[in-house]
Amino acid sequence: MTRTHLNLLVQLAKVDGVIVQDEIDLIKQIGEANGMSSDEISRCFEDPTLIEDLSRLTDDERYEYIYNIVRLMKIDGRLYKEEIRFCAKLASKLGYREEALVELMMKIYSDPDISTDKAALKSTIQQYLKK
């Protein structure tokens, strides 16, 4: 887990102008699950600027990034145009075609327990990587 990943999630949480507790909790959960300390996570909220070049990520890392941004976008139960634009821009920077974001949004929004099918969804989404 890189700080960049959490920084992107914080940027997305801030894009609509309000960070709700559920967004904070999910970001902390993702950071902790990936071995980040509380201090490292706090620094992401204080300064969410990017640290590394997204083009250097592995395909697995790219999937984790796009998967988690869509999960975060879903957490408050509302979709904002700013969030969709941010996620579309990020998906493109990660090397995904637009269809990847649409597919993820449909799957994650329709299935409240998507984490059980994360691996199967990954193989579908990876087909949308630009080669």
N, CA and C atoms as an extended XYZ file, in Angstrom:
393
Properties=species:S:1:pos:R:3:atomname:S:1:resname:S:1:resid:I:1 pbc="F F F"
N         0.865       -1.192        0.000 N   MET     1
C         0.000        0.000        0.000 CA  MET     1
C         0.891        1.226        0.000 C   MET     1
N         0.644        2.064       -0.915 N   THR     2
C         1.403        3.305       -0.944 CA  THR     2
C         0.560        4.446       -0.398 C   THR     2
N         1.246        5.451        0.024 N   ARG     3
C         0.542        6.637        0.508 CA  ARG     3
C        -0.287        7.248       -0.625 C   ARG     3
N         0.206        7.125       -1.840 N   THR     4
C        -0.513        7.674       -2.995 CA  THR     4
C        -1.934        7.125       -3.073 C   THR     4
N        -2.084        5.832       -2.805 N   HIS     5
C        -3.406        5.207       -2.861 CA  HIS     5
C        -4.371        5.904       -1.903 C   HIS     5
N        -3.947        6.065       -0.665 N   LEU     6
C        -4.797        6.730        0.317 CA  LEU     6
C        -4.997        8.199       -0.029 C   LEU     6
N        -3.973        8.842       -0.544 N   ASN     7
C        -4.109       10.244       -0.947 CA  ASN     7
C        -5.194       10.412       -2.003 C   ASN     7
N        -5.257        9.496       -2.953 N   LEU     8
C        -6.297        9.557       -3.983 CA  LEU     8
C        -7.687        9.398       -3.371 C   LEU     8
N        -7.797        8.512       -2.401 N   LEU     9
C        -9.090        8.312       -1.737 CA  LEU     9
C        -9.497        9.563       -0.963 C   LEU     9
N        -8.553       10.197       -0.307 N   VAL    10
C        -8.848       11.436        0.435 CA  VAL    10
C        -9.266       12.529       -0.544 C   VAL    10
N        -8.573       12.638       -1.668 N   GLN    11
C        -8.948       13.636       -2.678 CA  GLN    11
C       -10.380       13.404       -3.161 C   GLN    11
N       -10.723       12.148       -3.400 N   LEU    12
C       -12.088       11.825       -3.830 CA  LEU    12
C       -13.094       12.186       -2.743 C   LEU    12
N       -12.790       11.856       -1.504 N   ALA    13
C       -13.702       12.167       -0.396 CA  ALA    13
C       -13.940       13.672       -0.288 C   ALA    13
N       -12.931       14.470       -0.597 N   LYS    14
C       -13.032       15.926       -0.478 CA  LYS    14
C       -13.677       16.590       -1.698 C   LYS    14
N       -13.802       15.867       -2.801 N   VAL    15
C       -14.225       16.490       -4.054 CA  VAL    15
C       -15.641       17.072       -3.991 C   VAL    15
N       -16.513       16.500       -3.175 N   ASP    16
C       -17.878       17.029       -3.072 CA  ASP    16
C       -18.012       18.076       -1.971 C   ASP    16
N       -16.898       18.404       -1.317 N   GLY    17
C       -16.909       19.461       -0.314 CA  GLY    17
C       -17.145       19.002        1.102 C   GLY    17
N       -17.565       17.759        1.289 N   VAL    18
C       -17.865       17.246        2.630 CA  VAL    18
C       -17.322       15.829        2.759 C   VAL    18
N       -16.518       15.603        3.798 N   ILE    19
C       -16.064       14.239        4.084 CA  ILE    19
C       -16.926       13.711        5.223 C   ILE    19
N       -17.682       12.656        4.933 N   VAL    20
C       -18.538       12.060        5.961 CA  VAL    20
C       -17.759       10.995        6.724 C   VAL    20
N       -18.235       10.669        7.910 N   GLN    21
C       -17.534        9.723        8.776 CA  GLN    21
C       -17.346        8.369        8.108 C   GLN    21
N       -18.328        7.907        7.348 N   ASP    22
C       -18.188        6.613        6.666 CA  ASP    22
C       -17.016        6.625        5.694 C   ASP    22
N       -16.796        7.759        5.025 N   GLU    23
C       -15.653        7.876        4.111 CA  GLU    23
C       -14.344        7.822        4.892 C   GLU    23
N       -14.286        8.544        5.988 N   ILE    24
C       -13.091        8.533        6.846 CA  ILE    24
C       -12.814        7.116        7.339 C   ILE    24
N       -13.855        6.442        7.792 N   ASP    25
C       -13.696        5.085        8.318 CA  ASP    25
C       -13.176        4.124        7.245 C   ASP    25
N       -13.722        4.213        6.029 N   LEU    26
C       -13.277        3.324        4.951 CA  LEU    26
C       -11.817        3.601        4.589 C   LEU    26
N       -11.455        4.866        4.502 N   ILE    27
C       -10.066        5.219        4.181 CA  ILE    27
C        -9.129        4.686        5.258 C   ILE    27
N        -9.495        4.859        6.516 N   LYS    28
C        -8.668        4.331        7.618 CA  LYS    28
C        -8.577        2.808        7.553 C   LYS    28
N        -9.702        2.170        7.277 N   GLN    29
C        -9.741        0.708        7.189 CA  GLN    29
C        -8.802        0.210        6.082 C   GLN    29
N        -8.838        0.854        4.930 N   ILE    30
C        -7.982        0.451        3.814 CA  ILE    30
C        -6.516        0.672        4.175 C   ILE    30
N        -6.211        1.802        4.786 N   GLY    31
C        -4.839        2.076        5.204 CA  GLY    31
C        -4.332        1.062        6.211 C   GLY    31
N        -5.132        0.791        7.234 N   GLU    32
C        -4.732       -0.161        8.273 CA  GLU    32
C        -4.582       -1.567        7.707 C   GLU    32
N        -5.497       -1.958        6.810 N   ALA    33
C        -5.430       -3.291        6.204 CA  ALA    33
C        -4.160       -3.481        5.380 C   ALA    33
N        -3.570       -2.365        4.981 N   ASN    34
C        -2.358       -2.420        4.176 CA  ASN    34
C        -1.113       -1.997        4.956 C   ASN    34
N        -1.207       -2.071        6.293 N   GLY    35
C        -0.042       -1.888        7.138 CA  GLY    35
C         0.371       -0.461        7.427 C   GLY    35
N        -0.485        0.505        7.141 N   MET    36
C        -0.145        1.897        7.429 CA  MET    36
C        -0.448        2.210        8.890 C   MET    36
N         0.392        3.018        9.501 N   SER    37
C         0.172        3.430       10.884 CA  SER    37
C        -0.872        4.542       10.930 C   SER    37
N        -1.387        4.808       12.113 N   SER    38
C        -2.357        5.892       12.290 CA  SER    38
C        -1.760        7.232       11.881 C   SER    38
N        -0.475        7.433       12.183 N   ASP    39
C         0.197        8.684       11.797 CA  ASP    39
C         0.282        8.835       10.287 C   ASP    39
N         0.621        7.746        9.598 N   GLU    40
C         0.705        7.789        8.133 CA  GLU    40
C        -0.660        8.103        7.522 C   GLU    40
N        -1.690        7.497        8.070 N   ILE    41
C        -3.055        7.728        7.575 CA  ILE    41
C        -3.452        9.181        7.824 C   ILE    41
N        -3.159        9.696        9.005 N   SER    42
C        -3.476       11.096        9.332 CA  SER    42
C        -2.788       12.064        8.383 C   SER    42
N        -1.535       11.767        8.039 N   ARG    43
C        -0.809       12.639        7.102 CA  ARG    43
C        -1.487       12.690        5.742 C   ARG    43
N        -2.145       11.604        5.336 N   CYS    44
C        -2.861       11.589        4.060 CA  CYS    44
C        -4.030       12.569        4.091 C   CYS    44
N        -4.692       12.687        5.235 N   PHE    45
C        -5.798       13.643        5.350 CA  PHE    45
C        -5.285       15.076        5.387 C   PHE    45
N        -4.113       15.269        5.964 N   GLU    46
C        -3.534       16.612        6.072 CA  GLU    46
C        -2.963       17.102        4.743 C   GLU    46
N        -2.336       16.208        3.989 N   ASP    47
C        -1.715       16.577        2.722 CA  ASP    47
C        -1.922       15.461        1.706 C   ASP    47
N        -3.064       15.487        0.987 N   PRO    48
C        -3.376       14.402        0.062 CA  PRO    48
C        -2.801       14.580       -1.353 C   PRO    48
N        -1.627       15.183       -1.469 N   THR    49
C        -1.027       15.313       -2.793 CA  THR    49
C        -0.400       13.985       -3.203 C   THR    49
N        -0.348       13.757       -4.503 N   LEU    50
C         0.197       12.502       -5.010 CA  LEU    50
C         1.683       12.387       -4.696 C   LEU    50
N         2.120       11.175       -4.493 N   ILE    51
C         3.511       10.908       -4.166 CA  ILE    51
C         4.236       10.275       -5.359 C   ILE    51
N         3.574        9.360       -6.052 N   GLU    52
C         4.252        8.629       -7.117 CA  GLU    52
C         3.499        8.698       -8.443 C   GLU    52
N         4.192        8.320       -9.476 N   ASP    53
C         3.659        8.289      -10.832 CA  ASP    53
C         2.763        7.058      -10.986 C   ASP    53
N         1.509        7.255      -11.362 N   LEU    54
C         0.561        6.151      -11.480 CA  LEU    54
C         0.902        5.196      -12.621 C   LEU    54
N         1.668        5.646      -13.585 N   SER    55
C         2.008        4.786      -14.720 CA  SER    55
C         2.956        3.656      -14.325 C   SER    55
N         3.556        3.745      -13.170 N   ARG    56
C         4.505        2.715      -12.716 CA  ARG    56
C         3.843        1.602      -11.909 C   ARG    56
N         2.553        1.682      -11.718 N   LEU    57
C         1.850        0.677      -10.922 CA  LEU    57
C         1.719       -0.637      -11.681 C   LEU    57
N         1.684       -1.726      -10.937 N   THR    58
C         1.407       -3.030      -11.545 CA  THR    58
C        -0.090       -3.100      -11.864 C   THR    58
N        -0.482       -4.071      -12.660 N   ASP    59
C        -1.905       -4.241      -12.976 CA  ASP    59
C        -2.720       -4.520      -11.713 C   ASP    59
N        -2.156       -5.280      -10.781 N   ASP    60
C        -2.855       -5.562       -9.519 CA  ASP    60
C        -3.056       -4.284       -8.712 C   ASP    60
N        -2.038       -3.437       -8.663 N   GLU    61
C        -2.158       -2.172       -7.937 CA  GLU    61
C        -3.180       -1.261       -8.601 C   GLU    61
N        -3.182       -1.237       -9.918 N   ARG    62
C        -4.165       -0.423      -10.652 CA  ARG    62
C        -5.582       -0.848      -10.278 C   ARG    62
N        -5.800       -2.157      -10.210 N   TYR    63
C        -7.127       -2.659       -9.849 CA  TYR    63
C        -7.504       -2.246       -8.428 C   TYR    63
N        -6.581       -2.372       -7.493 N   GLU    64
C        -6.865       -1.969       -6.116 CA  GLU    64
C        -7.272       -0.500       -6.055 C   GLU    64
N        -6.568        0.338       -6.792 N   TYR    65
C        -6.871        1.768       -6.795 CA  TYR    65
C        -8.278        2.018       -7.328 C   TYR    65
N        -8.588        1.472       -8.501 N   ILE    66
C        -9.894        1.755       -9.114 CA  ILE    66
C       -11.026        1.115       -8.299 C   ILE    66
N       -10.795       -0.068       -7.786 N   TYR    67
C       -11.802       -0.748       -6.966 CA  TYR    67
C       -12.136        0.081       -5.726 C   TYR    67
N       -11.111        0.563       -5.058 N   ASN    68
C       -11.326        1.321       -3.823 CA  ASN    68
C       -11.925        2.710       -4.069 C   ASN    68
N       -11.606        3.345       -5.189 N   ILE    69
C       -12.227        4.649       -5.427 CA  ILE    69
C       -13.726        4.499       -5.670 C   ILE    69
N       -14.120        3.412       -6.340 N   VAL    70
C       -15.555        3.198       -6.564 CA  VAL    70
C       -16.248        2.807       -5.259 C   VAL    70
N       -15.591        2.015       -4.429 N   ARG    71
C       -16.162        1.690       -3.104 CA  ARG    71
C       -16.379        2.958       -2.288 C   ARG    71
N       -15.390        3.851       -2.315 N   LEU    72
C       -15.505        5.092       -1.553 CA  LEU    72
C       -16.614        5.972       -2.121 C   LEU    72
N       -16.721        6.010       -3.434 N   MET    73
C       -17.763        6.822       -4.061 CA  MET    73
C       -19.150        6.315       -3.636 C   MET    73
N       -19.276        5.024       -3.407 N   LYS    74
C       -20.552        4.404       -3.039 CA  LYS    74
C       -20.918        4.625       -1.576 C   LYS    74
N       -19.947        4.849       -0.726 N   ILE    75
C       -20.137        4.767        0.720 CA  ILE    75
C       -21.215        5.694        1.278 C   ILE    75
N       -21.360        6.885        0.709 N   ASP    76
C       -22.358        7.806        1.257 CA  ASP    76
C       -23.727        7.668        0.581 C   ASP    76
N       -23.840        6.731       -0.367 N   GLY    77
C       -25.126        6.454       -0.989 CA  GLY    77
C       -25.548        7.472       -2.043 C   GLY    77
N       -24.699        8.444       -2.319 N   ARG    78
C       -25.010        9.458       -3.332 CA  ARG    78
C       -23.880        9.552       -4.333 C   ARG    78
N       -24.252        9.864       -5.564 N   LEU    79
C       -23.256       10.092       -6.610 CA  LEU    79
C       -23.259       11.568       -6.979 C   LEU    79
N       -22.115       12.161       -6.944 N   TYR    80
C       -21.978       13.560       -7.333 CA  TYR    80
C       -21.219       13.625       -8.651 C   TYR    80
N       -21.594       14.602       -9.477 N   LYS    81
C       -20.914       14.773      -10.760 CA  LYS    81
C       -19.414       14.927      -10.573 C   LYS    81
N       -19.025       15.665       -9.551 N   GLU    82
C       -17.602       15.889       -9.290 CA  GLU    82
C       -16.880       14.574       -8.996 C   GLU    82
N       -17.547       13.696       -8.255 N   GLU    83
C       -16.948       12.394       -7.942 CA  GLU    83
C       -16.785       11.557       -9.201 C   GLU    83
N       -17.806       11.551      -10.033 N   ILE    84
C       -17.748       10.764      -11.265 CA  ILE    84
C       -16.644       11.295      -12.170 C   ILE    84
N       -16.550       12.612      -12.295 N   ARG    85
C       -15.487       13.201      -13.115 CA  ARG    85
C       -14.104       12.837      -12.568 C   ARG    85
N       -13.941       12.964      -11.257 N   PHE    86
C       -12.665       12.635      -10.625 CA  PHE    86
C       -12.307       11.180      -10.895 C   PHE    86
N       -13.265       10.282      -10.700 N   CYS    87
C       -13.012        8.853      -10.886 CA  CYS    87
C       -12.729        8.519      -12.348 C   CYS    87
N       -13.427        9.158      -13.266 N   ALA    88
C       -13.190        8.918      -14.695 CA  ALA    88
C       -11.787        9.362      -15.083 C   ALA    88
N       -11.387       10.515      -14.572 N   LYS    89
C       -10.039       11.029      -14.844 CA  LYS    89
C        -8.987       10.089      -14.255 C   LYS    89
N        -9.214        9.638      -13.036 N   LEU    90
C        -8.276        8.738      -12.389 CA  LEU    90
C        -8.223        7.392      -13.112 C   LEU    90
N        -9.368        6.861      -13.504 N   ALA    91
C        -9.398        5.586      -14.231 CA  ALA    91
C        -8.559        5.680      -15.503 C   ALA    91
N        -8.678        6.782      -16.196 N   SER    92
C        -7.883        6.996      -17.405 CA  SER    92
C        -6.389        7.057      -17.075 C   SER    92
N        -6.028        7.772      -16.009 N   LYS    93
C        -4.618        7.868      -15.602 CA  LYS    93
C        -4.070        6.503      -15.187 C   LYS    93
N        -4.948        5.647      -14.682 N   LEU    94
C        -4.536        4.303      -14.291 CA  LEU    94
C        -4.426        3.374      -15.494 C   LEU    94
N        -4.887        3.832      -16.654 N   GLY    95
C        -4.770        3.030      -17.865 CA  GLY    95
C        -6.005        2.233      -18.218 C   GLY    95
N        -7.139        2.584      -17.621 N   TYR    96
C        -8.388        1.882      -17.913 CA  TYR    96
C        -9.223        2.649      -18.928 C   TYR    96
N        -9.929        1.893      -19.738 N   ARG    97
C       -10.925        2.506      -20.621 CA  ARG    97
C       -12.141        2.864      -19.766 C   ARG    97
N       -12.952        3.769      -20.259 N   GLU    98
C       -14.120        4.264      -19.524 CA  GLU    98
C       -15.053        3.141      -19.082 C   GLU    98
N       -15.140        2.087      -19.870 N   GLU    99
C       -16.044        0.975      -19.559 CA  GLU    99
C       -15.713        0.318      -18.213 C   GLU    99
N       -14.460        0.358      -17.810 N   ALA   100
C       -14.069       -0.247      -16.526 CA  ALA   100
C       -14.776        0.435      -15.369 C   ALA   100
N       -14.800        1.756      -15.407 N   LEU   101
C       -15.447        2.510      -14.337 CA  LEU   101
C       -16.950        2.233      -14.322 C   LEU   101
N       -17.558        2.213      -15.487 N   VAL   102
C       -18.999        1.942      -15.583 CA  VAL   102
C       -19.311        0.553      -15.041 C   VAL   102
N       -18.528       -0.428      -15.442 N   GLU   103
C       -18.726       -1.812      -14.989 CA  GLU   103
C       -18.591       -1.915      -13.465 C   GLU   103
N       -17.551       -1.311      -12.924 N   LEU   104
C       -17.356       -1.339      -11.479 CA  LEU   104
C       -18.491       -0.646      -10.738 C   LEU   104
N       -18.898        0.504      -11.240 N   MET   105
C       -19.991        1.225      -10.584 CA  MET   105
C       -21.258        0.389      -10.566 C   MET   105
N       -21.578       -0.245      -11.691 N   MET   106
C       -22.793       -1.069      -11.744 CA  MET   106
C       -22.703       -2.241      -10.780 C   MET   106
N       -21.569       -2.921      -10.753 N   LYS   107
C       -21.417       -4.097       -9.889 CA  LYS   107
C       -21.421       -3.706       -8.413 C   LYS   107
N       -20.654       -2.697       -8.062 N   ILE   108
C       -20.537       -2.317       -6.659 CA  ILE   108
C       -21.825       -1.686       -6.143 C   ILE   108
N       -22.495       -0.916       -6.966 N   TYR   109
C       -23.746       -0.295       -6.519 CA  TYR   109
C       -24.885       -1.302       -6.433 C   TYR   109
N       -24.849       -2.359       -7.242 N   SER   110
C       -25.943       -3.321       -7.219 CA  SER   110
C       -25.752       -4.406       -6.169 C   SER   110
N       -24.521       -4.604       -5.690 N   ASP   111
C       -24.231       -5.673       -4.742 CA  ASP   111
C       -23.628       -5.094       -3.459 C   ASP   111
N       -24.403       -5.040       -2.386 N   PRO   112
C       -23.900       -4.444       -1.144 CA  PRO   112
C       -22.737       -5.215       -0.520 C   PRO   112
N       -22.550       -6.470       -0.881 N   ASP   113
C       -21.460       -7.273       -0.314 CA  ASP   113
C       -20.478       -7.682       -1.404 C   ASP   113
N       -20.075       -6.723       -2.215 N   ILE   114
C       -19.228       -6.976       -3.377 CA  ILE   114
C       -17.886       -7.595       -3.007 C   ILE   114
N       -17.415       -7.380       -1.801 N   SER   115
C       -16.094       -7.879       -1.428 CA  SER   115
C       -15.974       -9.396       -1.567 C   SER   115
N       -17.083      -10.112       -1.483 N   THR   116
C       -17.028      -11.565       -1.622 CA  THR   116
C       -16.721      -11.979       -3.055 C   THR   116
N       -16.949      -11.117       -4.020 N   ASP   117
C       -16.746      -11.442       -5.424 CA  ASP   117
C       -15.651      -10.572       -6.045 C   ASP   117
N       -14.769      -10.037       -5.217 N   LYS   118
C       -13.744       -9.101       -5.683 CA  LYS   118
C       -12.801       -9.730       -6.705 C   LYS   118
N       -12.400      -10.971       -6.502 N   ALA   119
C       -11.464      -11.635       -7.420 CA  ALA   119
C       -12.092      -11.858       -8.797 C   ALA   119
N       -13.335      -12.288       -8.818 N   ALA   120
C       -14.014      -12.507      -10.096 CA  ALA   120
C       -14.206      -11.186      -10.837 C   ALA   120
N       -14.533      -10.161      -10.104 N   LEU   121
C       -14.715       -8.843      -10.698 CA  LEU   121
C       -13.392       -8.329      -11.269 C   LEU   121
N       -12.304       -8.660      -10.609 N   LYS   122
C       -10.980       -8.214      -11.060 CA  LYS   122
C       -10.694       -8.709      -12.477 C   LYS   122
N       -10.976       -9.974      -12.756 N   SER   123
C       -10.686      -10.504      -14.090 CA  SER   123
C       -11.518       -9.799      -15.158 C   SER   123
N       -12.728       -9.404      -14.817 N   THR   124
C       -13.568       -8.659      -15.754 CA  THR   124
C       -13.006       -7.267      -15.990 C   THR   124
N       -12.639       -6.587      -14.930 N   ILE   125
C       -12.156       -5.200      -15.020 CA  ILE   125
C       -10.800       -5.129      -15.711 C   ILE   125
N        -9.931       -6.103      -15.480 N   GLN   126
C        -8.601       -6.073      -16.088 CA  GLN   126
C        -8.668       -6.135      -17.610 C   GLN   126
N        -9.772       -6.614      -18.147 N   GLN   127
C        -9.936       -6.646      -19.607 CA  GLN   127
C       -10.038       -5.234      -20.187 C   GLN   127
N       -10.347       -4.266      -19.356 N   TYR   128
C       -10.493       -2.892      -19.805 CA  TYR   128
C        -9.200       -2.067      -19.716 C   TYR   128
N        -8.106       -2.717      -19.307 N   LEU   129
C        -6.827       -2.009      -19.284 CA  LEU   129
C        -6.384       -1.729      -20.714 C   LEU   129
N        -5.946       -0.513      -20.944 N   LYS   130
C        -5.422       -0.142      -22.254 CA  LYS   130
C        -4.053       -0.791      -22.418 C   LYS   130
N        -3.850       -1.438      -23.492 N   LYS   131
C        -2.555       -2.103      -23.734 CA  LYS   131
C        -1.823       -1.436      -24.876 C   LYS   131
